[in-house]
Amino acid sequence: MVRSLHGCPAPAKLNLFLHVTGRRADGYHLLQTVFQLIDHGDVLDFDLRDDERLCRTTDVPGVPEEQDLIIRALRLLQTAHLARHGALPPGMDVAIDKRLPMGGGLGGGSSDAATALMVANALWGSGLAREELMALALPLGADIPFFIFGENAFAEGVGEDLQAVDTPACWFVVIEPGVAVPTPAIFCAEDLTRNTKPVRITDFSRHLSGRTDMSGFGRNDLQAVATKLFAPVAQAIEWLGQYGDARMTGSGACVFCAFSSEREADAVLAAMPGIWTAWKAQALARHPLQVVLQVGGVIE
């Protein structure tokens, strides 16, 4: 049995657009979006223990261990493993190199949890199929199933209804405006647009036909609320908008713009004011964890 796996990627996502098309009776908002994986994110290390404890060995300011999505997700998988195999799997130590900001709209916590589930499912030999892992994770957050899905996706419902979609191999510049945007504050706002006309996946694919970047389709319905509540988000969008279709990802706070080449992204970064943290990232077609699991000898 492989007992350790280090350097496991938990990539960020960008919402290329995000429309709110309605609201369910239980209060959850109905969404349409395209999730785009990028080659920038957190990195996690996993080590099996000799007991059954689940331990996060890295301090994450503001996130107690028992509230961490990683620990909560692994606990669910432990229970599922017990039901399937009649015994608990070994415990696990998890260390995190936290590179993504919290409250940034990049899906960092959800991506961490998804990576933990995929790695533990392999190390423990739990044997859950991808669809089973996605269903297990959904109660913890609608973004987690997307990262387990492992491909760029057109998403509907509360974000859990996923269809794979092809996107260009472009580059992004991402600005961290220096604020954390609490998602509930955005979705609870009275002036949030909740009736955007639904689009079809073919509308998005047709828009991308022949393009070398991913700009110009739809909008982020959450952006108007976030920019009104958080001035740094509005300032970052205004500055980056000089160079293209700048918009917010998720419920904020991070702002991005797509470029067809790394050279263009580098030029924008070179002009970036020093008041922000900013970086470039390349679009990914698939989640990079599969390669790590293969190289580590956990899956064939």
ABEGO torsion letter per residue (X at the ends): XBABBBGBBBBBBBBABBBBAEBBAAGBBBBBBBBBBBBBEBBBBBBBBABABBBBABBBBGBBAAABAAAAAAAAAAAAAAAAAGBBBBBBBBBBBBABBBGAGAGAAAAAAAAAAAAAAAAAGAGBBAAAAAAAAAAAEAAAAAAAAGBBBBBBEAGABBBBBBBBBBBBBBBBAGBBBBAAAAAABAABBAABBBBBAAAAAAAABGBABABGBEBBAAAAAAAAABAAAAAAAAAAAAAEBBBBBEAOABBBBBBABAAAAAAAAAABBAABBBBBBBBBABBAAAAAAAAAGABX
